[in-house]
């Protein structure tokens, strides 16, 4: 039983590196690109809705 505990001892540090190395930059990228994407979708929706009335 003790051998299994020793094998999984460093997994918490791998999770921490995953958060810092992958998820944090991805979140920063989405915060930067997200408002522009929402604005473009809004403009495209407005164009589709108003197109028959033009």
C-alpha positions in Angstrom: 0.0 0.0 0.0 2.9 2.4 0.7 4.4 1.9 -2.7 1.2 3.2 -4.3 1.3 6.4 -2.2 4.9 7.1 -3.2 4.1 6.8 -6.9 1.4 9.6 -6.7 3.4 12.0 -4.6 4.3 14.5 -7.3 1.0 14.7 -9.1 -0.1 17.9 -7.3 2.9 19.8 -8.7 2.1 18.6 -12.2 -1.5 19.9 -11.8 -0.1 23.3 -10.6 2.2 23.5 -13.7 -0.7 22.6 -16.0 -2.7 25.5 -14.5 0.2 27.9 -14.9 1.4 26.8 -18.2 -1.7 26.0 -20.2 -5.0 27.2 -18.5 -3.8 30.6 -17.3 -2.5 31.7 -20.8 -5.7 30.3 -22.4 -7.8 32.3 -20.0 -5.8 35.5 -20.6 -6.2 34.9 -24.4 -10.0 34.5 -24.0 -10.3 37.6 -21.9 -8.5 39.5 -24.7 -10.3 38.0 -27.7 -13.7 37.4 -26.0 -15.2 40.9 -26.2 -14.3 41.3 -29.8 -15.8 37.9 -30.7 -19.0 38.9 -28.8 -19.2 42.2 -30.7 -18.7 40.5 -34.0 -21.5 37.9 -33.3 -23.8 40.8 -32.2 -23.1 42.7 -35.4 -23.7 39.6 -37.6 -26.9 38.9 -35.8 -28.1 42.4 -36.3 -27.2 42.2 -40.0 -29.2 38.9 -40.4 -32.2 40.3 -38.6 -32.3 43.7 -40.3 -31.4 42.3 -43.8 -35.0 41.7 -44.9 -36.0 45.3 -44.1 -33.2 46.9 -46.1 
